[in-house]
Amino acid sequence: MAFDIAVLTTGDELLNGDLADTNTGSIAAALSRHGYRLRCSLSVPDQEKEIIAALCYLRQHVQAVIVTGGLGSTSDDLTARAAARATGQALAINEQALAMVQRWFTARNRQMEPSNQRQALLPIEALPLPNPLGTAPGFRLRETNCELFFLPGVPSEMQAMFEQSVLPMLQQLHPPGAPLKQRSFKLFGLAEPKIDRMIPYSRLPQGINVAFALDYPLVQVKLRAGGEDADTRLDQAEALLIEVLGDYLMAKNGETAEGNVGKLLVAAGLTLSLAESCTGGLIASLLTSQPGASAFLERGAVTYADSAKLDWLQVPLPILQQHGAVSDPCARAMAIGLRRAADTDLALAVTGIAGPDGGTEEKPVGTVFISLASSNGVHVKGYRFNGNREKIQRMSAYMALEWLRRFAVRQLED
C-alpha cells in the first residue's frame, strides 16, 4: 500500500520572495534516500485560516504531513493554534514542551523571555518533539488516517529534528520500500536538448530512468534504478554516459566541479594565481570553498578598476587607452603581469561586462575575455554570455574552471 507524504511550509517570506523555500527540497531528498515518496508540497502565508485549510486538505489525501514554520515566540507564529483548530482540539501549555524550552535557556545561562512560554502552547493531544538547536519544540499529532509532524522553519533546526525524530517515527509507522539507487553527473558546455540527443537511450540497461536538473551553468543528469541488480545496471549506464559525454563532465555523484579542478591541479603539480575583474573573486571563492586549496592556489586578486590593473598587474597604460579594460590585449596583459608577479605555473585572468549597465554596441553586456598564461604561452578567448549579472558572473567563473580543468587533464595525459 502506498504511503504518501506531503510537505506544508508556512511563512509570508516564502510567498513574497524574501526567502527561498529550502526545507521542502531537504525533506524530499531525505525521504527519497530512505525509500519514501513525497507526493506533493504546499506553501501558505502566516494566516491561520490558510494553514487550517491546507492541513484539512492534505490530511485527506496523504498518510503523513510534515509542516515547517510558525512555531516561534512572536504573534505571527500561528501554526500550533491552526493545528489545534484543524483537529478540533484545545490549546494548553504542554509541560513536557515547556521543560524543553526552559532547558534550552538554562543550558546557555540565558534568561527565558515570557514570550517563549507560548512555544509550549500546543494542542492538548500533541506529542512534543525535542529541538536540539533552538527554543521551539516540534510536535506530532496522530489522526486516524494521517500523521501530522510540526517542525520549526529554521532550516538547520528542521533538518536536525527531521533526522532525529520524524524519520524514526515514519519508519515505525510504515517501513520504507527499497530506495532507488542514483548516479548524478554535472556537465558543462552543453545545453539540455543537446545532452538529451547525445544520450544513447537504446543502449541503456532496462529500468534505467534518466532525469535532468539545472544548477546554472551546470546541467545535471541523474540516472536512477531500483531492484537487486540496480548497481550493476547503473555501472553499465554510467560507462555509456561517460563514453559520449565524458569530455563535458566536471563532477559526478557527490563531487563538485571546483573540488575536482583543485584535485586535478594538485595531481598535475600546478600552482595557480587569479586576477578577477567582472567575477569579483567568485573563482577564488569557489576554489577555496574546498579544503586543500592552499596546495595549488598561490594568490587571487580582484583587479576591478583600471588603477588596479595598472598597479598590481602592470598592464601597460596604452592597452587600456587604446583597447579598454574589456579586451583581448588587456586580458592577455593581466595574465602575463600576474604570472610574472606571482611566479606560478598558471595565471588566469578574467575581465568583462557583467551588467546591467556598461555595455556598448561594440561590447554589449555579457562580453567577457578569459586569459591563461603558462610556460606554453598565453591563450585568450572572448565570449558573449547571456543572462543577468549573476548568470554572467557564474558562467564566466565556470568557464574559467573549465579552462583549468582541461589544461590540467592535458598535463596529466602528456
C-alpha positions as CSV (number, residue, x, y, z in Angstrom):
1,M,0.0,0.0,0.0
2,A,1.3,3.5,-0.9
3,F,2.4,5.7,2.0
4,D,2.2,9.2,0.6
5,I,3.8,12.1,2.3
6,A,3.2,15.8,1.9
7,V,5.2,18.9,3.0
8,L,3.5,22.1,4.1
9,T,5.7,25.2,4.5
10,T,4.3,28.3,6.2
11,G,5.5,31.9,6.1
12,D,4.8,35.1,4.3
13,E,8.5,35.4,3.5
14,L,8.3,32.3,1.3
15,L,5.5,33.7,-0.8
16,N,6.7,37.3,-1.2
17,G,10.1,36.4,-2.4
18,D,12.1,37.4,0.7
19,L,13.3,33.9,1.3
20,A,13.6,30.7,-0.8
21,D,12.0,27.5,0.5
22,T,14.9,25.1,1.1
23,N,13.0,23.0,3.6
24,T,10.9,21.2,1.0
25,G,14.0,20.2,-1.0
26,S,15.8,19.0,2.1
27,I,12.9,16.9,3.2
28,A,12.3,15.5,-0.2
29,A,15.9,14.4,-0.6
30,A,16.0,12.8,2.8
31,L,12.7,10.9,2.2
32,S,14.0,9.7,-1.2
33,R,17.2,8.4,0.3
34,H,15.2,6.3,2.8
35,G,12.8,4.9,0.2
36,Y,9.7,7.2,0.8
37,R,7.7,9.1,-1.6
38,L,6.9,12.8,-1.4
39,R,3.5,13.2,-3.2
40,C,3.1,17.0,-3.0
41,S,4.1,20.2,-1.3
42,L,2.2,23.4,-0.4
43,S,3.3,26.8,0.8
44,V,0.8,29.1,2.7
45,P,1.2,32.5,4.3
46,D,1.2,33.2,8.1
47,Q,-2.6,33.2,8.2
48,E,-4.5,30.9,10.5
49,K,-7.3,30.2,8.1
50,E,-4.9,29.3,5.3
51,I,-2.9,26.9,7.5
52,I,-6.1,25.2,8.6
53,A,-7.4,24.9,5.1
54,A,-4.1,23.4,3.9
55,L,-4.0,20.9,6.8
56,C,-7.6,19.8,6.2
57,Y,-6.9,19.3,2.5
58,L,-3.6,17.4,2.8
59,R,-4.7,15.0,5.6
60,Q,-7.5,13.8,3.2
61,H,-5.0,12.8,0.5
62,V,-1.8,11.6,2.2
63,Q,-0.8,9.4,5.1
64,A,1.7,11.9,6.6
65,V,2.1,15.6,6.6
66,I,5.4,17.4,7.6
67,V,4.8,21.0,8.4
68,T,7.6,23.6,8.8
69,G,7.4,27.1,10.2
70,G,5.3,29.2,12.6
71,L,6.4,27.7,15.9
72,G,8.3,30.8,17.2
73,S,7.5,33.1,20.0
74,T,6.1,36.1,18.1
75,S,2.5,37.0,17.2
76,D,2.7,35.8,13.6
77,D,3.6,32.2,14.7
78,L,0.2,30.6,14.3
79,T,0.9,27.1,13.3
80,A,0.2,25.4,16.7
81,R,-3.2,27.2,17.1
82,A,-4.1,26.4,13.5
83,A,-3.2,22.7,14.1
84,A,-5.4,22.7,17.2
85,R,-8.4,24.1,15.4
86,A,-7.9,21.9,12.3
87,T,-8.0,18.8,14.5
88,G,-10.7,20.0,16.9
89,Q,-8.5,20.3,20.0
90,A,-8.0,22.9,22.6
91,L,-4.6,24.6,23.2
92,A,-2.9,24.2,26.5
93,I,0.6,24.6,28.0
94,N,2.4,21.3,27.4
95,E,4.6,20.7,30.5
96,Q,7.0,18.5,28.6
97,A,7.4,21.1,25.9
98,L,7.8,23.9,28.5
99,A,10.6,21.9,30.2
100,M,12.3,21.6,26.8
101,V,12.2,25.4,26.3
102,Q,13.4,26.1,29.8
103,R,16.3,23.6,29.5
104,W,17.5,25.3,26.3
105,F,17.8,28.7,28.1
106,T,19.3,27.1,31.3
107,A,22.0,25.3,29.3
108,R,23.1,28.6,27.8
109,N,22.8,30.7,31.0
110,R,20.2,32.9,29.4
111,Q,17.1,34.4,30.8
112,M,13.9,33.0,29.3
113,E,11.6,35.7,28.0
114,P,7.8,35.4,28.9
115,S,7.0,35.2,25.2
116,N,9.0,32.0,24.9
117,Q,6.4,30.3,27.0
118,R,3.9,30.4,24.1
119,Q,6.2,27.9,22.3
120,A,4.9,25.3,24.7
121,L,1.3,26.2,24.0
122,L,0.3,23.1,21.9
123,P,-2.8,21.1,21.0
124,I,-3.7,19.0,24.1
125,E,-3.0,15.7,22.3
126,A,0.3,16.8,20.9
127,L,3.5,14.8,21.5
128,P,6.4,17.2,21.8
129,L,9.5,16.7,19.7
130,P,12.8,17.9,21.1
131,N,14.7,20.7,19.2
132,P,18.5,20.3,19.8
133,L,19.3,23.6,18.1
134,G,16.6,26.0,19.0
135,T,14.0,27.1,21.5
136,A,10.9,25.9,19.7
137,P,9.8,22.3,20.3
138,G,8.2,20.5,17.4
139,F,5.2,18.2,17.9
140,R,3.3,15.3,16.5
141,L,-0.4,14.8,16.1
142,R,-1.9,11.4,15.4
143,E,-5.0,11.3,13.3
144,T,-6.9,8.2,12.3
145,N,-5.7,8.2,8.7
146,C,-2.9,10.7,8.8
147,E,0.1,11.6,10.9
148,L,1.0,15.2,11.3
149,F,4.5,16.4,12.2
150,F,5.2,20.1,13.0
151,L,8.8,21.4,12.9
152,P,10.4,24.9,13.1
153,G,11.1,26.7,9.8
154,V,14.7,27.4,10.5
155,P,16.5,25.0,8.1
156,S,19.2,23.8,10.5
157,E,16.7,23.1,13.3
158,M,14.2,21.5,10.9
159,Q,16.8,19.2,9.4
160,A,18.1,18.0,12.8
161,M,14.6,17.4,14.1
162,F,13.6,15.5,11.0
163,E,16.5,13.2,11.2
164,Q,16.4,12.6,14.9
165,S,12.6,12.5,15.5
166,V,10.4,12.4,12.4
167,L,12.3,9.9,10.3
168,P,12.4,7.2,13.0
169,M,8.7,7.6,13.6
170,L,8.0,7.3,9.9
171,Q,10.0,4.1,9.8
172,Q,7.9,2.7,12.7
173,L,4.7,3.7,11.0
174,H,5.5,2.3,7.6
175,P,8.7,0.5,6.8
176,P,10.0,2.1,3.6
177,G,10.5,0.4,0.3
178,A,13.9,-0.1,-1.1
179,P,15.3,3.4,-2.1
180,L,16.2,4.0,-5.7
181,K,19.9,3.9,-6.4
182,Q,21.2,7.0,-8.2
183,R,24.2,8.3,-10.1
184,S,24.5,12.0,-10.9
185,F,26.6,13.9,-13.4
186,K,27.4,17.6,-13.7
187,L,28.1,18.7,-17.3
188,F,29.3,22.0,-18.6
189,G,29.3,23.4,-22.1
190,L,26.2,21.6,-23.5
191,A,22.5,22.6,-23.3
192,E,19.9,20.1,-22.0
193,P,18.4,19.4,-25.5
194,K,21.9,18.6,-26.9
195,I,22.7,16.3,-24.0
196,D,19.4,14.6,-24.4
197,R,20.1,13.9,-28.0
198,M,23.6,12.5,-27.2
199,I,22.4,10.0,-24.5
200,P,22.3,6.5,-26.1
201,Y,18.9,5.6,-24.6
202,S,18.5,2.5,-26.8
203,R,21.8,1.1,-25.3
204,L,20.9,1.8,-21.6
205,P,20.1,-1.2,-19.4
206,Q,16.4,-1.9,-18.8
207,G,14.8,0.0,-16.0
208,I,17.2,3.0,-16.0
209,N,15.4,6.3,-15.5
210,V,17.1,9.5,-16.8
211,A,16.3,12.9,-15.3
212,F,17.6,16.4,-15.8
213,A,18.1,19.3,-13.5
214,L,19.9,22.7,-13.9
215,D,22.4,24.1,-11.4
216,Y,23.4,27.0,-13.7
217,P,25.5,26.9,-15.6
218,L,25.9,23.1,-15.0
219,V,23.4,20.6,-16.3
220,Q,22.8,17.7,-14.0
221,V,21.9,14.3,-15.5
222,K,20.6,11.7,-13.0
223,L,20.4,8.0,-13.6
224,R,18.1,6.1,-11.2
225,A,17.3,2.4,-10.9
226,G,15.7,0.0,-8.4
227,G,16.0,-3.7,-7.7
228,E,18.7,-6.0,-6.5
229,D,20.9,-5.5,-9.6
230,A,20.5,-1.7,-9.6
231,D,24.2,-1.1,-9.0
232,T,25.2,-3.3,-11.9
233,R,22.8,-1.7,-14.3
234,L,23.9,1.8,-13.1
235,D,27.5,0.9,-13.6
236,Q,26.8,0.0,-17.2
237,A,24.7,3.1,-17.8
238,E,27.4,5.3,-16.2
239,A,30.0,3.8,-18.6
240,L,27.8,4.6,-21.6
241,L,27.2,8.1,-20.4
242,I,30.9,8.9,-19.8
243,E,31.6,7.4,-23.3
244,V,29.6,10.0,-25.0
245,L,29.7,12.9,-22.6
246,G,32.9,12.5,-20.7
247,D,34.6,15.5,-22.3
248,Y,32.0,17.7,-20.7
249,L,31.9,16.0,-17.3
250,M,33.0,18.3,-14.5
251,A,31.8,16.3,-11.5
252,K,29.7,13.2,-10.6
253,N,27.8,11.9,-7.6
254,G,28.9,13.8,-4.5
255,E,31.8,15.7,-6.2
256,T,31.9,19.4,-7.0
257,A,33.3,21.0,-10.2
258,E,35.6,23.3,-8.2
259,G,36.7,20.4,-5.9
260,N,37.7,18.3,-9.0
261,V,39.5,21.2,-10.6
262,G,41.6,21.6,-7.4
263,K,42.4,17.9,-7.3
264,L,43.5,17.9,-10.9
265,L,45.7,20.9,-10.4
266,V,47.4,19.2,-7.4
267,A,47.8,15.9,-9.3
268,A,49.4,17.8,-12.2
269,G,51.7,19.7,-9.8
270,L,50.4,23.0,-11.0
271,T,50.3,26.3,-9.0
272,L,47.7,29.0,-9.8
273,S,47.2,32.7,-9.4
274,L,44.0,34.5,-10.3
275,A,43.2,38.1,-11.5
276,E,39.5,38.7,-11.5
277,S,37.6,41.7,-12.7
278,C,34.0,41.1,-13.6
279,T,33.7,37.9,-11.5
280,G,34.7,39.9,-8.3
281,G,36.5,37.0,-6.7
282,L,33.9,34.3,-7.4
283,I,36.5,31.9,-9.0
284,A,38.7,32.2,-5.9
285,S,35.7,31.7,-3.7
286,L,34.7,28.6,-5.5
287,L,38.2,27.1,-5.4
288,T,38.8,27.9,-1.7
289,S,35.4,26.6,-0.7
290,Q,37.0,23.2,-0.9
291,P,39.7,22.1,1.7
292,G,43.2,21.9,0.5
293,A,43.2,24.8,-1.9
294,S,46.5,26.1,-0.4
295,A,48.2,23.2,-2.2
296,F,47.7,24.9,-5.6
297,L,46.3,28.5,-5.2
298,E,49.1,31.0,-4.5
299,R,47.1,34.2,-4.6
300,G,43.9,35.8,-6.0
301,A,43.4,39.5,-6.8
302,V,40.2,41.4,-7.6
303,T,41.6,43.9,-10.0
304,Y,38.3,45.7,-10.7
305,A,39.3,49.2,-11.5
306,D,41.8,50.2,-14.2
307,S,44.1,51.5,-11.5
308,A,44.3,48.0,-10.0
309,K,45.2,46.6,-13.4
310,L,47.9,49.2,-13.8
311,D,49.3,49.0,-10.3
312,W,49.0,45.3,-9.4
313,L,49.2,43.6,-12.8
314,Q,51.4,46.1,-14.6
315,V,49.0,46.3,-17.6
316,P,50.5,48.9,-19.9
317,L,48.5,52.2,-20.0
318,P,48.4,52.3,-23.8
319,I,46.5,49.0,-23.8
320,L,43.8,50.4,-21.5
321,Q,43.7,53.7,-23.5
322,Q,43.5,52.0,-27.0
323,H,41.6,48.8,-26.3
324,G,39.9,49.2,-23.0
325,A,39.8,47.0,-19.9
326,V,37.4,44.6,-21.5
327,S,39.6,43.4,-24.4
328,D,41.8,40.6,-25.7
329,P,45.0,42.7,-25.2
330,C,44.0,43.7,-21.6
331,A,43.2,40.1,-20.6
332,R,46.4,38.9,-22.1
333,A,48.4,41.6,-20.2
334,M,46.6,40.8,-17.0
335,A,47.6,37.1,-17.1
336,I,51.2,37.9,-18.1
337,G,51.6,40.5,-15.4
338,L,50.1,38.3,-12.7
339,R,52.2,35.3,-13.6
340,R,55.3,37.4,-13.5
341,A,54.4,38.8,-10.1
342,A,53.2,35.5,-8.6
343,D,55.7,33.2,-10.3
344,T,53.1,30.5,-10.6
345,D,52.7,27.8,-13.2
346,L,49.4,29.2,-14.3
347,A,47.9,32.7,-14.1
348,L,44.3,33.1,-15.1
349,A,42.7,36.4,-15.7
350,V,39.0,37.4,-16.4
351,T,37.7,40.8,-17.5
352,G,34.3,41.6,-18.8
353,I,31.0,43.5,-18.6
354,A,28.5,41.7,-16.2
355,G,25.9,44.4,-16.4
356,P,23.2,45.5,-16.2
357,D,25.0,48.7,-17.3
358,G,28.3,49.4,-19.0
359,G,27.6,47.7,-22.3
360,T,28.1,49.3,-25.8
361,E,27.1,48.3,-29.3
362,E,30.7,47.0,-29.8
363,K,31.0,45.4,-26.4
364,P,27.5,44.5,-25.1
365,V,26.7,43.3,-21.6
366,G,28.0,39.7,-21.4
367,T,31.3,40.4,-23.2
368,V,33.9,38.5,-21.3
369,F,37.6,37.7,-22.0
370,I,39.5,34.9,-20.3
371,S,43.2,34.5,-20.5
372,L,45.5,31.8,-19.2
373,A,49.3,32.2,-19.1
374,S,51.6,29.2,-18.7
375,S,55.1,28.1,-19.7
376,N,53.5,27.2,-23.1
377,G,52.4,30.8,-23.7
378,V,49.2,32.8,-23.3
379,H,45.8,31.8,-24.5
380,V,43.0,34.4,-24.7
381,K,39.4,34.0,-25.9
382,G,36.4,36.3,-25.9
383,Y,32.8,35.3,-25.1
384,R,29.3,36.7,-25.3
385,F,27.4,35.3,-22.3
386,N,23.7,35.9,-21.8
387,G,21.5,36.5,-18.8
388,N,21.5,38.8,-15.8
389,R,24.6,39.9,-13.8
390,E,24.6,36.8,-11.6
391,K,24.3,34.4,-14.5
392,I,27.1,36.2,-16.5
393,Q,29.4,36.1,-13.4
394,R,28.7,32.4,-12.8
395,M,29.1,31.5,-16.4
396,S,32.4,33.3,-16.5
397,A,33.6,31.6,-13.4
398,Y,32.7,28.2,-14.5
399,M,34.2,28.7,-17.9
400,A,37.4,29.7,-16.2
401,L,37.2,26.5,-14.1
402,E,36.7,24.5,-17.3
403,W,39.8,26.1,-18.8
404,L,41.8,25.0,-15.7
405,R,40.3,21.5,-15.8
406,R,41.1,20.9,-19.4
407,F,44.7,22.3,-19.0
408,A,45.3,20.0,-16.0
409,V,43.9,17.0,-17.8
410,R,46.2,17.6,-20.8
411,Q,49.2,17.9,-18.5
412,L,48.3,14.6,-16.8
413,E,47.9,12.9,-20.2
414,D,51.2,14.1,-21.6
